[in-house]
Amino acid sequence: MTDIRSTITRQPVTVDSGTSIRGAAREMERQGVGALLVVEDDNNLVGIVTDRDIVLRGVARGVSPDGRIDALMTTEVITIPAGVDVERAYRVFRDHAFRRLPVMEGRRVVGLVSVDDLLIRNERQVADLVHPLADEVLTPRHEAGPPEPTSTAPPAEPATPAAAAPAAAARASAAAGVETEPSAVPELPPRRRQIRAAPGDTLVVHRGATRQPDRTGEIFEVRSPAGDPPFAVRWSDTGHVSFVYPGPDAEIRHHGEPAPSGAR
């Protein structure tokens, strides 16, 4: 059984129920999150508010940004106790139309699990199975074949001095310890390219095939200690934030690394 706490990747972001709508929106932007837990009286959970709530319940209805955030929050918050297994969270998400689930110890919030967290967990489990198979396909192991049949052809004519020179040179190089590049060794296909990044790096998605400019975004969160995807990216063209698994058309431009001269 896998404890639900194993899927918690970061501490939940909370605001007091008296926080203004403008202040809550700024906190979302500062923390790079799409939801805030609303608390009061010794950090007791009283509601949850999302960026969608601010847009649809606030901006669309002309609510002043100086109003209190608890006017927009959802008060009937479904939670899950810490210590239960992940399968319980799957069932809760399946039965209810929401994306985030606060994890509680008594009345205290200890985490926030999202559908994205469970999808990332599943992806990593599948990747652990798929990567060895991909390596085997891309870099196959060649088994030894049957012995070559003994040739019955007549012995070859003695090599002429001109033809014997390259062979003699190769033997001399081998005797001197100089490696020569083999001419008949087949090249193995390249192994799967790994993309790793750190916060502050830039993700560049090349879109040359569609004659559109490359798309860039700042990576501000990497959940894997090794720097593997997915990355939380804030796109420069829209300002939107999304979790991204880079494809073969993407590259990482590390922080402080100059852009290529031909970059668009």
C-alpha positions in Angstrom: 0.0 0.0 0.0 1.3 3.4 -1.0 0.6 6.2 1.5 -1.1 9.3 0.0 1.7 11.5 1.6 4.2 10.0 -0.9 2.5 11.9 -3.7 2.7 15.3 -2.0 5.4 17.3 -3.9 5.1 20.7 -2.2 3.6 22.3 0.8 0.1 23.8 0.1 -0.2 27.6 -0.2 -2.6 29.1 2.2 -4.1 32.6 2.7 -6.2 34.0 5.5 -9.9 34.3 4.9 -9.6 38.1 5.2 -7.1 38.4 2.3 -8.2 40.6 -0.5 -9.0 39.1 -3.9 -6.1 41.1 -5.4 -3.8 39.9 -2.7 -4.8 36.3 -3.3 -4.2 36.6 -7.1 -0.8 38.1 -6.4 0.0 35.2 -4.1 -1.0 32.7 -6.8 1.3 34.5 -9.3 4.2 34.7 -6.8 3.9 31.0 -5.8 3.1 29.8 -9.4 0.0 27.9 -8.3 -3.6 27.8 -9.5 -5.3 27.2 -6.1 -5.1 28.5 -2.6 -6.4 27.0 0.7 -8.2 29.5 2.8 -7.6 29.2 6.5 -8.5 31.0 9.7 -8.2 30.5 13.5 -5.0 28.5 14.0 -4.7 27.4 10.4 -8.1 25.6 10.3 -9.2 25.0 6.7 -12.4 26.8 5.8 -12.3 26.8 2.0 -10.5 26.6 -1.3 -10.2 29.1 -4.1 -8.8 28.6 -7.6 -7.8 31.0 -10.4 -11.0 29.9 -12.2 -13.0 31.1 -9.2 -11.4 34.5 -9.3 -12.1 34.9 -13.0 -15.7 33.5 -13.1 -17.0 34.5 -9.7 -15.0 37.7 -9.3 -13.9 39.4 -12.5 -16.8 38.2 -14.7 -19.4 39.4 -12.1 -17.7 42.8 -11.4 -16.6 42.0 -7.9 -14.1 44.5 -6.6 -10.5 43.2 -6.3 -10.4 44.8 -2.9 -13.2 42.4 -1.7 -12.4 39.5 0.6 -11.3 36.2 -0.9 -13.7 34.2 1.2 -16.5 35.7 -0.9 -15.3 33.6 -3.9 -14.1 30.4 -2.2 -15.7 27.0 -2.1 -16.6 26.2 1.4 -17.7 22.6 1.1 -14.2 21.2 0.7 -13.8 17.5 0.3 -10.6 16.3 2.0 -8.7 13.1 2.5 -7.0 11.9 5.7 -3.2 11.5 5.7 -2.1 7.9 5.9 -4.7 6.4 3.6 -3.6 4.7 0.4 -3.3 6.4 -3.0 -6.1 4.2 -4.4 -8.5 6.1 -2.1 -7.5 9.4 -3.7 -8.2 7.8 -7.2 -11.7 6.9 -6.1 -12.4 10.4 -4.7 -11.2 12.1 -7.9 -13.2 9.6 -10.0 -16.4 10.3 -8.0 -16.2 14.1 -7.8 -15.5 16.7 -10.5 -12.5 18.6 -9.1 -8.8 18.5 -9.5 -7.4 19.1 -6.0 -7.7 17.3 -2.7 -6.4 18.7 0.6 -4.7 16.1 2.8 -5.5 16.5 6.5 -4.1 15.4 9.9 -7.0 16.1 12.2 -8.0 19.7 11.4 -4.5 20.7 10.1 -3.7 20.8 6.4 -0.5 18.9 5.7 -0.6 18.7 1.9 -2.5 19.2 -1.4 -2.8 16.4 -3.9 -3.9 17.1 -7.5 -4.9 15.0 -10.4 -1.7 16.2 -12.0 0.3 14.6 -9.2 -1.3 11.2 -9.7 -0.8 11.4 -13.4 2.9 12.3 -12.9 3.2 9.4 -10.5 1.7 7.0 -13.1 3.9 8.4 -15.8 7.0 7.7 -13.7 5.9 4.1 -13.0 5.3 3.5 -16.7 8.6 5.2 -17.5 10.5 2.8 -15.2 9.0 -0.1 -17.3 9.4 1.5 -20.7 12.9 3.0 -20.5 14.7 -0.4 -20.4 12.6 -1.6 -23.3 13.3 1.5 -25.3 17.1 1.1 -24.6 16.9 -2.5 -25.8 15.1 -1.4 -29.0 17.3 1.5 -29.7 20.6 -0.2 -28.8 20.0 -3.9 -29.6 22.3 -6.6 -28.3 23.7 -8.7 -31.2 23.9 -12.4 -30.4 26.7 -14.5 -31.7 25.8 -16.1 -35.1 26.7 -19.5 -36.4 30.3 -20.1 -37.4 31.2 -19.0 -40.9 31.5 -21.9 -43.4 35.0 -22.9 -44.4 35.8 -21.4 -47.8 36.6 -23.9 -50.6 37.9 -21.1 -52.9 41.5 -21.4 -54.1 44.0 -19.4 -52.1 44.2 -15.8 -53.1 47.0 -14.5 -55.2 49.8 -12.9 -53.2 49.2 -9.2 -52.6 51.1 -6.8 -54.8 53.4 -4.3 -53.0 50.8 -1.5 -53.5 48.0 -3.6 -52.0 50.1 -4.8 -49.1 51.2 -1.4 -48.0 48.0 -0.4 -46.2 47.9 -3.8 -44.4 51.5 -3.4 -43.4 50.8 0.2 -42.2 47.9 -1.1 -40.1 50.0 -3.8 -38.5 52.7 -1.2 -37.7 50.2 1.1 -36.1 48.8 -1.7 -34.0 52.3 -2.7 -32.9 53.0 0.9 -31.9 49.8 1.1 -29.9 48.1 3.6 -32.3 44.3 2.9 -32.7 43.0 3.0 -36.2 39.4 3.8 -37.0 37.6 0.6 -38.2 35.9 1.1 -41.6 33.4 -1.7 -41.4 32.0 -1.4 -37.9 28.3 -0.5 -38.1 27.1 2.5 -36.1 24.6 1.8 -33.3 21.5 3.9 -33.2 21.6 6.8 -30.7 20.2 6.2 -27.3 17.2 8.0 -26.1 18.0 11.7 -25.5 17.5 12.8 -22.0 16.4 16.4 -21.2 17.2 17.7 -17.7 16.7 21.2 -16.4 16.8 23.3 -13.3 14.7 26.3 -12.2 15.7 29.4 -14.1 16.5 27.5 -17.3 14.5 28.2 -20.5 12.5 25.6 -22.5 12.6 26.2 -26.2 10.1 24.4 -28.5 11.1 24.6 -32.2 8.2 24.9 -34.6 10.0 25.2 -37.9 7.7 22.7 -39.5 4.8 25.1 -39.1 6.7 28.2 -40.1 6.0 29.7 -36.7 8.5 31.2 -34.3 10.0 29.1 -31.6 8.1 29.1 -28.3 10.0 29.8 -25.1 9.1 29.6 -21.4 10.9 30.0 -18.1 11.2 26.8 -16.1 10.4 27.7 -12.5 9.8 24.3 -11.0 11.4 20.8 -11.5 9.8 18.1 -9.3 12.5 15.4 -9.9 15.7 15.7 -7.9 17.6 14.6 -11.0 16.1 17.4 -13.1 13.9 15.1 -15.3 10.5 16.2 -16.7 7.9 17.3 -16.2 8.7 20.9 -15.8 6.4 23.8 -14.6 6.9 26.4 -17.4 5.7 30.0 -17.6 5.3 30.7 -21.3 6.6 34.0 -22.5 3.9 34.5 -25.2 0.9 34.0 -22.9 2.2 34.2 -19.4 0.3 31.0 -18.7 1.8 28.2 -16.5 1.7 24.5 -17.4 3.4 21.3 -16.7 5.3 20.1 -19.7 6.9 16.8 -20.9 9.3 18.1 -23.7 9.1 16.3 -27.0 11.8 15.7 -29.6 11.3 19.3 -30.9 12.4 20.9 -27.6 15.7 21.8 -26.0 16.8 23.3 -22.7 18.7 26.6 -22.7 20.5 26.6 -19.3 20.5 29.7 -17.2 23.3 32.1 -18.3 23.8 30.2 -21.5 23.7 32.6 -24.5 21.1 31.9 -27.2 22.4 30.4 -30.5 23.1 33.0 -33.2 20.3 31.7 -35.4 17.7 31.4 -32.6 14.3 33.0 -33.4 
